[in-house]
Protein backbone atom coordinates (compact mmCIF):
# COMPACT_ATOMS: atom_id res chain seq x y z
CA UNK A 1 0.00 0.00 0.00
CA UNK A 2 1.22 3.50 -0.84
CA UNK A 3 1.68 5.45 2.37
CA UNK A 4 -0.44 8.59 2.68
CA UNK A 5 1.15 11.77 3.99
CA UNK A 6 -1.85 12.47 6.15
CA UNK A 7 -1.22 9.31 8.19
CA UNK A 8 1.58 10.76 10.32
CA UNK A 9 -0.48 13.90 11.00
CA UNK A 10 -3.46 11.85 12.17
CA UNK A 11 -1.30 9.64 14.40
CA UNK A 12 -0.01 12.75 16.17
CA UNK A 13 -3.60 13.71 17.06
CA UNK A 14 -4.67 10.32 18.43
CA UNK A 15 -5.95 10.48 22.03
CA UNK A 16 -5.85 14.29 22.18
CA UNK A 17 -9.49 14.46 23.27
CA UNK A 18 -11.00 15.41 19.89
CA UNK A 19 -12.62 13.58 16.99
CA UNK A 20 -10.55 13.20 13.84
CA UNK A 21 -12.57 13.86 10.68
CA UNK A 22 -11.22 12.80 7.26
CA UNK A 23 -13.21 14.02 4.26
CA UNK A 24 -12.49 14.06 0.54
CA UNK A 25 -13.75 12.83 -2.82
CA UNK A 26 -14.94 9.31 -3.40
CA UNK A 27 -12.45 6.57 -4.23
CA UNK A 28 -9.33 8.27 -2.86
CA UNK A 29 -8.67 5.61 -0.21
CA UNK A 30 -10.32 6.83 3.00
CA UNK A 31 -11.48 3.32 3.98
CA UNK A 32 -8.03 1.95 3.16
CA UNK A 33 -6.52 4.66 5.35
CA UNK A 34 -8.72 3.54 8.27
CA UNK A 35 -7.60 -0.06 7.81
CA UNK A 36 -3.95 0.99 7.78
CA UNK A 37 -4.43 2.99 10.97
CA UNK A 38 -6.29 0.14 12.66
CA UNK A 39 -3.38 -2.22 11.95
CA UNK A 40 -0.89 0.18 13.53
CA UNK A 41 -2.49 0.39 16.97
CA UNK A 42 -2.40 -2.18 19.72
CA UNK A 43 -5.63 -0.74 21.11
CA UNK A 44 -8.91 -2.52 20.49
CA UNK A 45 -10.58 -0.93 17.48
CA UNK A 46 -14.32 -0.86 16.72
CA UNK A 47 -15.27 -0.18 13.08
CA UNK A 48 -18.72 1.03 12.10
CA UNK A 49 -19.36 0.94 8.35
CA UNK A 50 -22.25 3.29 7.66
CA UNK A 51 -22.96 1.69 4.31
CA UNK A 52 -24.68 -0.98 6.43
CA UNK A 53 -28.38 -0.09 7.04
CA UNK A 54 -28.43 -1.47 10.60
CA UNK A 55 -25.38 0.62 11.52
CA UNK A 56 -27.06 3.75 10.17
CA UNK A 57 -30.18 3.04 12.20
CA UNK A 58 -28.23 2.52 15.43
CA UNK A 59 -26.25 5.73 15.01
CA UNK A 60 -29.07 7.98 13.81
CA UNK A 61 -30.70 8.55 17.23
CA UNK A 62 -28.59 6.86 19.91
CA UNK A 63 -28.48 7.55 23.62
CA UNK A 64 -25.23 8.06 25.48
CA UNK A 65 -25.96 4.82 27.36
CA UNK A 66 -26.33 2.87 24.13
CA UNK A 67 -23.11 4.36 22.75
CA UNK A 68 -21.31 3.37 25.95
CA UNK A 69 -22.55 -0.19 25.70
CA UNK A 70 -21.72 -0.47 21.98
CA UNK A 71 -18.17 0.86 22.46
CA UNK A 72 -17.41 -0.92 25.72
CA UNK A 73 -13.96 -2.48 25.64
CA UNK A 74 -12.80 -0.44 22.66
CA UNK A 75 -10.27 2.41 22.80
CA UNK A 76 -10.66 3.58 19.20
CA UNK A 77 -13.91 3.92 17.24
CA UNK A 78 -13.72 4.21 13.45
CA UNK A 79 -16.86 5.43 11.66
CA UNK A 80 -16.64 5.00 7.89
CA UNK A 81 -18.93 6.81 5.37
CA UNK A 82 -20.42 8.85 8.20
CA UNK A 83 -22.24 11.25 5.86
CA UNK A 84 -24.85 8.52 5.38
CA UNK A 85 -26.04 8.85 9.00
CA UNK A 86 -28.70 11.43 9.74
CA UNK A 87 -27.69 13.86 12.52
CA UNK A 88 -24.25 12.27 12.77
CA UNK A 89 -22.88 15.41 14.44
CA UNK A 90 -25.12 14.96 17.50
CA UNK A 91 -24.10 11.30 17.75
CA UNK A 92 -20.42 12.21 17.65
CA UNK A 93 -20.90 14.93 20.24
CA UNK A 94 -22.55 12.45 22.63
CA UNK A 95 -19.72 9.98 22.12
CA UNK A 96 -16.93 12.53 22.60
CA UNK A 97 -18.47 14.32 25.58
CA UNK A 98 -19.45 11.19 27.48
CA UNK A 99 -16.46 8.99 26.63
CA UNK A 100 -13.48 11.35 26.18
CA UNK A 101 -11.03 8.50 26.77
CA UNK A 102 -12.03 6.95 23.44
CA UNK A 103 -10.58 8.15 20.14
CA UNK A 104 -13.17 8.69 17.40
CA UNK A 105 -12.01 8.72 13.76
CA UNK A 106 -14.61 9.56 11.11
CA UNK A 107 -14.52 9.48 7.30
CA UNK A 108 -16.96 10.95 4.82
CA UNK A 109 -16.98 10.91 1.03
CA UNK A 110 -18.14 14.47 0.70
CA UNK A 111 -18.11 17.69 2.67
CA UNK A 112 -21.64 18.56 1.53
CA UNK A 113 -23.59 16.79 4.24
CA UNK A 114 -20.89 15.69 6.65
CA UNK A 115 -19.45 19.16 7.27
CA UNK A 116 -22.87 20.78 7.46
CA UNK A 117 -24.05 18.30 10.07
CA UNK A 118 -20.92 18.22 12.24
CA UNK A 119 -19.61 21.79 12.29
CA UNK A 120 -21.95 23.18 14.92
CA UNK A 121 -22.21 20.11 17.22
CA UNK A 122 -18.44 19.53 17.09
CA UNK A 123 -17.21 23.09 17.51
CA UNK A 124 -13.92 22.80 19.40
CA UNK A 125 -14.19 19.01 19.41
CA UNK A 126 -12.58 17.98 16.12
CA UNK A 127 -9.54 17.99 13.88
CA UNK A 128 -10.54 17.93 10.22
CA UNK A 129 -8.38 16.84 7.26
CA UNK A 130 -8.86 16.26 3.55
CA UNK A 131 -7.58 13.18 1.71
CA UNK A 132 -6.94 13.77 -2.01
CA UNK A 133 -5.94 11.50 -4.90
CA UNK A 134 -2.29 10.45 -4.62
CA UNK A 135 0.09 13.40 -4.49
CA UNK A 136 3.43 13.58 -6.26
CA UNK A 137 5.11 13.53 -2.84
CA UNK A 138 3.41 10.27 -1.92
CA UNK A 139 4.27 8.66 -5.25
CA UNK A 140 7.89 9.79 -5.04
CA UNK A 141 8.15 8.28 -1.57
CA UNK A 142 6.82 5.01 -2.99
CA UNK A 143 8.95 4.54 -6.09
CA UNK A 144 11.46 7.40 -6.28
CA UNK A 145 11.86 10.75 -8.00
CA UNK A 146 13.31 9.40 -11.25
CA UNK A 147 10.44 7.00 -11.90
CA UNK A 148 7.85 9.65 -11.06
CA UNK A 149 9.44 12.07 -13.53
CA UNK A 150 9.32 9.36 -16.19
CA UNK A 151 5.59 8.99 -15.53
CA UNK A 152 4.84 12.71 -15.82
CA UNK A 153 2.96 12.47 -19.12
CA UNK A 154 0.77 9.69 -17.69
CA UNK A 155 -0.05 11.88 -14.70
CA UNK A 156 -1.02 14.76 -16.98
CA UNK A 157 -3.37 12.54 -18.96
CA UNK A 158 -4.68 9.95 -16.46
CA UNK A 159 -4.20 11.68 -13.11
CA UNK A 160 -3.45 9.95 -9.82
CA UNK A 161 -6.57 8.37 -8.34
CA UNK A 162 -5.43 5.27 -6.42
CA UNK A 163 -7.20 2.77 -8.68
CA UNK A 164 -5.79 4.50 -11.78
CA UNK A 165 -2.25 4.32 -10.40
CA UNK A 166 -2.56 0.78 -9.09
CA UNK A 167 -4.12 -0.70 -12.26
CA UNK A 168 -1.97 0.35 -15.20
CA UNK A 169 -3.60 -0.47 -18.50
CA UNK A 170 -7.13 0.03 -17.10
CA UNK A 171 -7.00 3.82 -16.75
CA UNK A 172 -9.75 4.66 -19.24
CA UNK A 173 -12.22 2.14 -17.85
CA UNK A 174 -11.52 3.25 -14.28
CA UNK A 175 -11.91 6.95 -15.04
CA UNK A 176 -15.05 6.40 -17.12
CA UNK A 177 -16.67 4.59 -14.20
CA UNK A 178 -15.52 7.28 -11.80
CA UNK A 179 -16.99 10.24 -13.67
CA UNK A 180 -20.28 8.55 -14.61
CA UNK A 181 -22.01 10.44 -11.78
CA UNK A 182 -20.26 8.39 -9.08
CA UNK A 183 -17.72 11.09 -8.27
CA UNK A 184 -20.42 13.65 -7.58
CA UNK A 185 -23.14 11.26 -6.43
CA UNK A 186 -23.44 13.06 -3.09
CA UNK A 187 -24.71 16.17 -4.84
CA UNK A 188 -27.74 14.23 -6.06
CA UNK A 189 -28.16 12.45 -2.72
CA UNK A 190 -28.04 15.46 -0.44
CA UNK A 191 -28.98 18.46 -2.59
CA UNK A 192 -31.91 19.60 -4.70
CA UNK A 193 -30.58 19.23 -8.24
CA UNK A 194 -33.56 18.96 -10.55
CA UNK A 195 -31.62 18.20 -13.74
CA UNK A 196 -28.67 15.92 -12.88
CA UNK A 197 -27.43 15.94 -16.48
CA UNK A 198 -26.72 19.66 -16.11
CA UNK A 199 -23.96 18.87 -13.60
CA UNK A 200 -22.06 16.83 -16.17
CA UNK A 201 -22.60 19.48 -18.86
CA UNK A 202 -21.30 22.13 -16.45
CA UNK A 203 -18.23 20.02 -15.65
CA UNK A 204 -17.52 19.53 -19.35
CA UNK A 205 -17.71 23.29 -19.88
CA UNK A 206 -15.36 23.89 -16.95
CA UNK A 207 -12.97 21.23 -18.28
CA UNK A 208 -12.66 23.17 -21.53
CA UNK A 209 -11.94 26.41 -19.65
CA UNK A 210 -9.12 25.25 -17.37
CA UNK A 211 -6.63 28.10 -16.98
CA UNK A 212 -9.12 30.71 -18.24
CA UNK A 213 -11.34 33.06 -16.28
CA UNK A 214 -14.81 31.67 -15.66
CA UNK A 215 -17.98 33.73 -16.12
CA UNK A 216 -21.10 32.52 -14.34
CA UNK A 217 -23.22 34.51 -16.80
CA UNK A 218 -21.60 32.91 -19.85
CA UNK A 219 -21.89 29.42 -18.37
CA UNK A 220 -25.54 30.15 -17.59
CA UNK A 221 -26.27 31.15 -21.16
CA UNK A 222 -24.52 28.02 -22.41
CA UNK A 223 -26.48 25.70 -20.09
CA UNK A 224 -29.80 27.54 -19.96
CA UNK A 225 -29.43 28.43 -16.27
CA UNK A 226 -29.29 31.67 -14.35
CA UNK A 227 -25.93 32.73 -12.98
CA UNK A 228 -26.99 32.14 -9.35
CA UNK A 229 -27.79 28.48 -10.11
CA UNK A 230 -24.44 28.07 -11.91
CA UNK A 231 -22.65 29.52 -8.90
CA UNK A 232 -24.54 27.16 -6.57
CA UNK A 233 -23.69 24.10 -8.66
CA UNK A 234 -20.00 25.04 -8.81
CA UNK A 235 -20.03 25.50 -5.03
CA UNK A 236 -21.48 21.97 -4.67
CA UNK A 237 -18.78 20.58 -6.95
CA UNK A 238 -16.14 22.28 -4.81
CA UNK A 239 -17.65 20.80 -1.66
CA UNK A 240 -17.49 17.39 -3.37
CA UNK A 241 -13.76 17.96 -4.04
CA UNK A 242 -14.14 17.67 -7.81
CA UNK A 243 -12.99 21.23 -8.56
CA UNK A 244 -11.55 24.22 -6.70
CA UNK A 245 -11.21 27.90 -7.55
CA UNK A 246 -8.64 30.65 -7.41
CA UNK A 247 -9.71 34.26 -6.94
CA UNK A 248 -7.98 37.16 -8.64
CA UNK A 249 -5.48 39.11 -6.56
CA UNK A 250 -6.02 42.86 -6.31
CA UNK A 251 -4.50 45.49 -4.07
CA UNK A 252 -2.95 48.53 -5.80
CA UNK A 253 -3.39 48.61 -9.56
CA UNK A 254 -6.51 50.32 -10.93
CA UNK A 255 -6.77 48.03 -13.98
CA UNK A 256 -6.53 44.78 -11.98
CA UNK A 257 -9.39 42.33 -12.36
CA UNK A 258 -10.94 42.25 -8.91
CA UNK A 259 -13.79 39.71 -8.99
CA UNK A 260 -12.63 37.11 -11.50
CA UNK A 261 -12.02 33.46 -10.77
CA UNK A 262 -10.48 30.39 -12.38
CA UNK A 263 -11.68 26.84 -11.84
CA UNK A 264 -9.30 23.87 -11.66
CA UNK A 265 -9.80 20.12 -11.22
CA UNK A 266 -8.21 18.22 -8.35
CA UNK A 267 -7.26 15.49 -10.83
CA UNK A 268 -6.20 15.70 -14.48
CA UNK A 269 -7.62 12.26 -15.24
CA UNK A 270 -11.10 13.34 -14.16
CA UNK A 271 -10.82 16.44 -16.32
CA UNK A 272 -9.80 14.44 -19.39
CA UNK A 273 -12.44 11.76 -18.78
CA UNK A 274 -15.18 14.39 -18.76
CA UNK A 275 -14.28 15.48 -22.29
CA UNK A 276 -13.26 11.97 -23.43
CA UNK A 277 -9.76 12.95 -24.50
CA UNK A 278 -6.79 10.74 -23.61
CA UNK A 279 -4.56 11.60 -26.56
CA UNK A 280 -0.80 11.80 -25.92
CA UNK A 281 0.65 15.24 -25.34
CA UNK A 282 2.25 15.40 -28.80
CA UNK A 283 -1.23 15.33 -30.38
CA UNK A 284 -2.97 17.75 -28.01
CA UNK A 285 -3.73 21.45 -28.27
CA UNK A 286 -4.41 21.79 -24.52
CA UNK A 287 -1.05 20.70 -23.11
CA UNK A 288 -0.49 24.11 -21.51
CA UNK A 289 -3.84 23.90 -19.71
CA UNK A 290 -3.09 20.35 -18.53
CA UNK A 291 0.29 21.46 -17.22
CA UNK A 292 -1.21 24.41 -15.35
CA UNK A 293 -3.99 22.27 -13.84
CA UNK A 294 -1.56 19.56 -12.78
CA UNK A 295 1.00 21.84 -11.14
CA UNK A 296 -1.58 23.97 -9.32
CA UNK A 297 -3.60 20.97 -8.09
CA UNK A 298 -0.42 19.26 -6.88
CA UNK A 299 0.60 22.47 -5.12
CA UNK A 300 -2.81 22.54 -3.40
CA UNK A 301 -2.24 18.98 -2.13
CA UNK A 302 1.27 19.89 -0.98
CA UNK A 303 0.00 22.95 0.89
CA UNK A 304 -2.89 21.06 2.51
CA UNK A 305 -0.62 18.29 3.78
CA UNK A 306 2.17 20.60 4.97
CA UNK A 307 0.37 23.24 7.01
CA UNK A 308 0.26 26.14 4.53
CA UNK A 309 -1.31 29.26 6.03
CA UNK A 310 -1.00 31.71 3.15
CA UNK A 311 -3.52 32.64 0.44
CA UNK A 312 -3.52 31.55 -3.21
CA UNK A 313 -4.56 33.67 -6.20
CA UNK A 314 -3.97 34.45 -9.86
CA UNK A 315 -3.40 38.00 -11.20
CA UNK A 316 -4.55 39.70 -14.37
CA UNK A 317 -5.22 43.21 -15.65
CA UNK A 318 -7.67 44.54 -18.20
CA UNK A 319 -4.69 44.83 -20.59
CA UNK A 320 -4.20 41.01 -20.32
CA UNK A 321 -1.02 41.23 -18.25
CA UNK A 322 -1.07 38.19 -16.00
CA UNK A 323 0.60 35.95 -13.46
CA UNK A 324 -0.60 32.34 -13.44
CA UNK A 325 -0.39 31.76 -9.71
CA UNK A 326 0.45 33.76 -6.56
CA UNK A 327 0.89 32.79 -2.93
CA UNK A 328 0.62 35.58 -0.38
CA UNK A 329 2.67 34.49 2.64
CA UNK A 330 3.15 37.00 5.47
CA UNK A 331 2.86 39.90 3.05
CA UNK A 332 5.41 38.56 0.53
CA UNK A 333 3.97 37.66 -2.89
CA UNK A 334 5.43 34.54 -4.50
CA UNK A 335 4.62 34.64 -8.22
CA UNK A 336 4.72 31.63 -10.57
CA UNK A 337 4.35 31.04 -14.29
CA UNK A 338 3.74 27.55 -15.70
CA UNK A 339 5.42 26.65 -19.01
CA UNK A 340 5.51 23.17 -20.51
CA UNK A 341 8.04 24.20 -23.15
CA UNK A 342 11.50 25.50 -22.26
CA UNK A 343 11.86 27.21 -25.64
CA UNK A 344 10.96 30.66 -24.34
CA UNK A 345 10.98 31.46 -20.65
CA UNK A 346 8.70 34.36 -19.64
CA UNK A 347 9.63 37.30 -17.48
CA UNK A 348 7.47 38.71 -14.73
CA UNK A 349 5.31 41.51 -16.08
CA UNK A 350 6.72 44.93 -15.25
CA UNK A 351 3.39 46.22 -13.92
CA UNK A 352 3.25 43.52 -11.27
CA UNK A 353 6.94 43.83 -10.35
CA UNK A 354 6.72 47.62 -10.01
CA UNK A 355 3.55 47.68 -7.91
CA UNK A 356 4.50 44.73 -5.71
CA UNK A 357 8.26 45.03 -5.14
CA UNK A 358 8.20 42.60 -2.20
CA UNK A 359 7.94 39.47 -4.32
CA UNK A 360 9.69 36.35 -5.62
CA UNK A 361 9.29 34.84 -9.09
CA UNK A 362 9.67 31.32 -10.50
CA UNK A 363 8.94 29.73 -13.87
CA UNK A 364 7.71 26.16 -13.28
CA UNK A 365 8.64 23.78 -16.12
CA UNK A 366 9.26 20.03 -16.50
CA UNK A 367 12.87 20.48 -15.37
CA UNK A 368 12.11 22.01 -11.97
CA UNK A 369 8.44 21.24 -11.22
CA UNK A 370 9.22 18.85 -8.35
CA UNK A 371 10.79 21.76 -6.47
CA UNK A 372 7.35 23.42 -6.65
CA UNK A 373 4.98 20.51 -5.97
CA UNK A 374 7.08 18.30 -3.71
CA UNK A 375 9.46 20.70 -2.00
CA UNK A 376 11.07 19.29 1.11
C-alpha positions as CSV (number, residue, x, y, z in Angstrom):
1,X,0.0,0.0,0.0
2,X,1.2,3.5,-0.8
3,X,1.7,5.4,2.4
4,X,-0.4,8.6,2.7
5,X,1.2,11.8,4.0
6,X,-1.9,12.5,6.2
7,X,-1.2,9.3,8.2
8,X,1.6,10.8,10.3
9,X,-0.5,13.9,11.0
10,X,-3.5,11.8,12.2
11,X,-1.3,9.6,14.4
12,X,0.0,12.7,16.2
13,X,-3.6,13.7,17.1
14,X,-4.7,10.3,18.4
15,X,-6.0,10.5,22.0
16,X,-5.9,14.3,22.2
17,X,-9.5,14.5,23.3
18,X,-11.0,15.4,19.9
19,X,-12.6,13.6,17.0
20,X,-10.5,13.2,13.8
21,X,-12.6,13.9,10.7
22,X,-11.2,12.8,7.3
23,X,-13.2,14.0,4.3
24,X,-12.5,14.1,0.5
25,X,-13.8,12.8,-2.8
26,X,-14.9,9.3,-3.4
27,X,-12.5,6.6,-4.2
28,X,-9.3,8.3,-2.9
29,X,-8.7,5.6,-0.2
30,X,-10.3,6.8,3.0
31,X,-11.5,3.3,4.0
32,X,-8.0,1.9,3.2
33,X,-6.5,4.7,5.4
34,X,-8.7,3.5,8.3
35,X,-7.6,-0.1,7.8
36,X,-3.9,1.0,7.8
37,X,-4.4,3.0,11.0
38,X,-6.3,0.1,12.7
39,X,-3.4,-2.2,12.0
40,X,-0.9,0.2,13.5
41,X,-2.5,0.4,17.0
42,X,-2.4,-2.2,19.7
43,X,-5.6,-0.7,21.1
44,X,-8.9,-2.5,20.5
45,X,-10.6,-0.9,17.5
46,X,-14.3,-0.9,16.7
47,X,-15.3,-0.2,13.1
48,X,-18.7,1.0,12.1
49,X,-19.4,0.9,8.4
50,X,-22.2,3.3,7.7
51,X,-23.0,1.7,4.3
52,X,-24.7,-1.0,6.4
53,X,-28.4,-0.1,7.0
54,X,-28.4,-1.5,10.6
55,X,-25.4,0.6,11.5
56,X,-27.1,3.7,10.2
57,X,-30.2,3.0,12.2
58,X,-28.2,2.5,15.4
59,X,-26.2,5.7,15.0
60,X,-29.1,8.0,13.8
61,X,-30.7,8.6,17.2
62,X,-28.6,6.9,19.9
63,X,-28.5,7.6,23.6
64,X,-25.2,8.1,25.5
65,X,-26.0,4.8,27.4
66,X,-26.3,2.9,24.1
67,X,-23.1,4.4,22.7
68,X,-21.3,3.4,25.9
69,X,-22.5,-0.2,25.7
70,X,-21.7,-0.5,22.0
71,X,-18.2,0.9,22.5
72,X,-17.4,-0.9,25.7
73,X,-14.0,-2.5,25.6
74,X,-12.8,-0.4,22.7
75,X,-10.3,2.4,22.8
76,X,-10.7,3.6,19.2
77,X,-13.9,3.9,17.2
78,X,-13.7,4.2,13.4
79,X,-16.9,5.4,11.7
80,X,-16.6,5.0,7.9
81,X,-18.9,6.8,5.4
82,X,-20.4,8.9,8.2
83,X,-22.2,11.2,5.9
84,X,-24.8,8.5,5.4
85,X,-26.0,8.8,9.0
86,X,-28.7,11.4,9.7
87,X,-27.7,13.9,12.5
88,X,-24.2,12.3,12.8
89,X,-22.9,15.4,14.4
90,X,-25.1,15.0,17.5
91,X,-24.1,11.3,17.7
92,X,-20.4,12.2,17.6
93,X,-20.9,14.9,20.2
94,X,-22.5,12.4,22.6
95,X,-19.7,10.0,22.1
96,X,-16.9,12.5,22.6
97,X,-18.5,14.3,25.6
98,X,-19.4,11.2,27.5
99,X,-16.5,9.0,26.6
100,X,-13.5,11.3,26.2
101,X,-11.0,8.5,26.8
102,X,-12.0,6.9,23.4
103,X,-10.6,8.2,20.1
104,X,-13.2,8.7,17.4
105,X,-12.0,8.7,13.8
106,X,-14.6,9.6,11.1
107,X,-14.5,9.5,7.3
108,X,-17.0,11.0,4.8
109,X,-17.0,10.9,1.0
110,X,-18.1,14.5,0.7
111,X,-18.1,17.7,2.7
112,X,-21.6,18.6,1.5
113,X,-23.6,16.8,4.2
114,X,-20.9,15.7,6.7
115,X,-19.5,19.2,7.3
116,X,-22.9,20.8,7.5
117,X,-24.0,18.3,10.1
118,X,-20.9,18.2,12.2
119,X,-19.6,21.8,12.3
120,X,-22.0,23.2,14.9
121,X,-22.2,20.1,17.2
122,X,-18.4,19.5,17.1
123,X,-17.2,23.1,17.5
124,X,-13.9,22.8,19.4
125,X,-14.2,19.0,19.4
126,X,-12.6,18.0,16.1
127,X,-9.5,18.0,13.9
128,X,-10.5,17.9,10.2
129,X,-8.4,16.8,7.3
130,X,-8.9,16.3,3.5
131,X,-7.6,13.2,1.7
132,X,-6.9,13.8,-2.0
133,X,-5.9,11.5,-4.9
134,X,-2.3,10.5,-4.6
135,X,0.1,13.4,-4.5
136,X,3.4,13.6,-6.3
137,X,5.1,13.5,-2.8
138,X,3.4,10.3,-1.9
139,X,4.3,8.7,-5.3
140,X,7.9,9.8,-5.0
141,X,8.1,8.3,-1.6
142,X,6.8,5.0,-3.0
143,X,8.9,4.5,-6.1
144,X,11.5,7.4,-6.3
145,X,11.9,10.8,-8.0
146,X,13.3,9.4,-11.3
147,X,10.4,7.0,-11.9
148,X,7.9,9.6,-11.1
149,X,9.4,12.1,-13.5
150,X,9.3,9.4,-16.2
151,X,5.6,9.0,-15.5
152,X,4.8,12.7,-15.8
153,X,3.0,12.5,-19.1
154,X,0.8,9.7,-17.7
155,X,0.0,11.9,-14.7
156,X,-1.0,14.8,-17.0
157,X,-3.4,12.5,-19.0
158,X,-4.7,10.0,-16.5
159,X,-4.2,11.7,-13.1
160,X,-3.4,9.9,-9.8
161,X,-6.6,8.4,-8.3
162,X,-5.4,5.3,-6.4
163,X,-7.2,2.8,-8.7
164,X,-5.8,4.5,-11.8
165,X,-2.2,4.3,-10.4
166,X,-2.6,0.8,-9.1
167,X,-4.1,-0.7,-12.3
168,X,-2.0,0.4,-15.2
169,X,-3.6,-0.5,-18.5
170,X,-7.1,0.0,-17.1
171,X,-7.0,3.8,-16.8
172,X,-9.7,4.7,-19.2
173,X,-12.2,2.1,-17.9
174,X,-11.5,3.3,-14.3
175,X,-11.9,6.9,-15.0
176,X,-15.0,6.4,-17.1
177,X,-16.7,4.6,-14.2
178,X,-15.5,7.3,-11.8
179,X,-17.0,10.2,-13.7
180,X,-20.3,8.5,-14.6
181,X,-22.0,10.4,-11.8
182,X,-20.3,8.4,-9.1
183,X,-17.7,11.1,-8.3
184,X,-20.4,13.7,-7.6
185,X,-23.1,11.3,-6.4
186,X,-23.4,13.1,-3.1
187,X,-24.7,16.2,-4.8
188,X,-27.7,14.2,-6.1
189,X,-28.2,12.4,-2.7
190,X,-28.0,15.5,-0.4
191,X,-29.0,18.5,-2.6
192,X,-31.9,19.6,-4.7
193,X,-30.6,19.2,-8.2
194,X,-33.6,19.0,-10.6
195,X,-31.6,18.2,-13.7
196,X,-28.7,15.9,-12.9
197,X,-27.4,15.9,-16.5
198,X,-26.7,19.7,-16.1
199,X,-24.0,18.9,-13.6
200,X,-22.1,16.8,-16.2
201,X,-22.6,19.5,-18.9
202,X,-21.3,22.1,-16.5
203,X,-18.2,20.0,-15.7
204,X,-17.5,19.5,-19.4
205,X,-17.7,23.3,-19.9
206,X,-15.4,23.9,-16.9
207,X,-13.0,21.2,-18.3
208,X,-12.7,23.2,-21.5
209,X,-11.9,26.4,-19.7
210,X,-9.1,25.3,-17.4
211,X,-6.6,28.1,-17.0
212,X,-9.1,30.7,-18.2
213,X,-11.3,33.1,-16.3
214,X,-14.8,31.7,-15.7
215,X,-18.0,33.7,-16.1
216,X,-21.1,32.5,-14.3
217,X,-23.2,34.5,-16.8
218,X,-21.6,32.9,-19.9
219,X,-21.9,29.4,-18.4
220,X,-25.5,30.1,-17.6
221,X,-26.3,31.2,-21.2
222,X,-24.5,28.0,-22.4
223,X,-26.5,25.7,-20.1
224,X,-29.8,27.5,-20.0
225,X,-29.4,28.4,-16.3
226,X,-29.3,31.7,-14.4
227,X,-25.9,32.7,-13.0
228,X,-27.0,32.1,-9.4
229,X,-27.8,28.5,-10.1
230,X,-24.4,28.1,-11.9
231,X,-22.7,29.5,-8.9
232,X,-24.5,27.2,-6.6
233,X,-23.7,24.1,-8.7
234,X,-20.0,25.0,-8.8
235,X,-20.0,25.5,-5.0
236,X,-21.5,22.0,-4.7
237,X,-18.8,20.6,-7.0
238,X,-16.1,22.3,-4.8
239,X,-17.7,20.8,-1.7
240,X,-17.5,17.4,-3.4
241,X,-13.8,18.0,-4.0
242,X,-14.1,17.7,-7.8
243,X,-13.0,21.2,-8.6
244,X,-11.6,24.2,-6.7
245,X,-11.2,27.9,-7.6
246,X,-8.6,30.7,-7.4
247,X,-9.7,34.3,-6.9
248,X,-8.0,37.2,-8.6
249,X,-5.5,39.1,-6.6
250,X,-6.0,42.9,-6.3
251,X,-4.5,45.5,-4.1
252,X,-3.0,48.5,-5.8
253,X,-3.4,48.6,-9.6
254,X,-6.5,50.3,-10.9
255,X,-6.8,48.0,-14.0
256,X,-6.5,44.8,-12.0
257,X,-9.4,42.3,-12.4
258,X,-10.9,42.2,-8.9
259,X,-13.8,39.7,-9.0
260,X,-12.6,37.1,-11.5
261,X,-12.0,33.5,-10.8
262,X,-10.5,30.4,-12.4
263,X,-11.7,26.8,-11.8
264,X,-9.3,23.9,-11.7
265,X,-9.8,20.1,-11.2
266,X,-8.2,18.2,-8.4
267,X,-7.3,15.5,-10.8
268,X,-6.2,15.7,-14.5
269,X,-7.6,12.3,-15.2
270,X,-11.1,13.3,-14.2
271,X,-10.8,16.4,-16.3
272,X,-9.8,14.4,-19.4
273,X,-12.4,11.8,-18.8
274,X,-15.2,14.4,-18.8
275,X,-14.3,15.5,-22.3
276,X,-13.3,12.0,-23.4
277,X,-9.8,12.9,-24.5
278,X,-6.8,10.7,-23.6
279,X,-4.6,11.6,-26.6
280,X,-0.8,11.8,-25.9
281,X,0.6,15.2,-25.3
282,X,2.2,15.4,-28.8
283,X,-1.2,15.3,-30.4
284,X,-3.0,17.7,-28.0
285,X,-3.7,21.5,-28.3
286,X,-4.4,21.8,-24.5
287,X,-1.0,20.7,-23.1
288,X,-0.5,24.1,-21.5
289,X,-3.8,23.9,-19.7
290,X,-3.1,20.3,-18.5
291,X,0.3,21.5,-17.2
292,X,-1.2,24.4,-15.4
293,X,-4.0,22.3,-13.8
294,X,-1.6,19.6,-12.8
295,X,1.0,21.8,-11.1
296,X,-1.6,24.0,-9.3
297,X,-3.6,21.0,-8.1
298,X,-0.4,19.3,-6.9
299,X,0.6,22.5,-5.1
300,X,-2.8,22.5,-3.4
301,X,-2.2,19.0,-2.1
302,X,1.3,19.9,-1.0
303,X,0.0,23.0,0.9
304,X,-2.9,21.1,2.5
305,X,-0.6,18.3,3.8
306,X,2.2,20.6,5.0
307,X,0.4,23.2,7.0
308,X,0.3,26.1,4.5
309,X,-1.3,29.3,6.0
310,X,-1.0,31.7,3.1
311,X,-3.5,32.6,0.4
312,X,-3.5,31.6,-3.2
313,X,-4.6,33.7,-6.2
314,X,-4.0,34.5,-9.9
315,X,-3.4,38.0,-11.2
316,X,-4.6,39.7,-14.4
317,X,-5.2,43.2,-15.6
318,X,-7.7,44.5,-18.2
319,X,-4.7,44.8,-20.6
320,X,-4.2,41.0,-20.3
321,X,-1.0,41.2,-18.3
322,X,-1.1,38.2,-16.0
323,X,0.6,36.0,-13.5
324,X,-0.6,32.3,-13.4
325,X,-0.4,31.8,-9.7
326,X,0.5,33.8,-6.6
327,X,0.9,32.8,-2.9
328,X,0.6,35.6,-0.4
329,X,2.7,34.5,2.6
330,X,3.1,37.0,5.5
331,X,2.9,39.9,3.0
332,X,5.4,38.6,0.5
333,X,4.0,37.7,-2.9
334,X,5.4,34.5,-4.5
335,X,4.6,34.6,-8.2
336,X,4.7,31.6,-10.6
337,X,4.3,31.0,-14.3
338,X,3.7,27.5,-15.7
339,X,5.4,26.7,-19.0
340,X,5.5,23.2,-20.5
341,X,8.0,24.2,-23.1
342,X,11.5,25.5,-22.3
343,X,11.9,27.2,-25.6
344,X,11.0,30.7,-24.3
345,X,11.0,31.5,-20.7
346,X,8.7,34.4,-19.6
347,X,9.6,37.3,-17.5
348,X,7.5,38.7,-14.7
349,X,5.3,41.5,-16.1
350,X,6.7,44.9,-15.2
351,X,3.4,46.2,-13.9
352,X,3.2,43.5,-11.3
353,X,6.9,43.8,-10.3
354,X,6.7,47.6,-10.0
355,X,3.5,47.7,-7.9
356,X,4.5,44.7,-5.7
357,X,8.3,45.0,-5.1
358,X,8.2,42.6,-2.2
359,X,7.9,39.5,-4.3
360,X,9.7,36.4,-5.6
361,X,9.3,34.8,-9.1
362,X,9.7,31.3,-10.5
363,X,8.9,29.7,-13.9
364,X,7.7,26.2,-13.3
365,X,8.6,23.8,-16.1
366,X,9.3,20.0,-16.5
367,X,12.9,20.5,-15.4
368,X,12.1,22.0,-12.0
369,X,8.4,21.2,-11.2
370,X,9.2,18.9,-8.3
371,X,10.8,21.8,-6.5
372,X,7.4,23.4,-6.7
373,X,5.0,20.5,-6.0
374,X,7.1,18.3,-3.7
375,X,9.5,20.7,-2.0
376,X,11.1,19.3,1.1
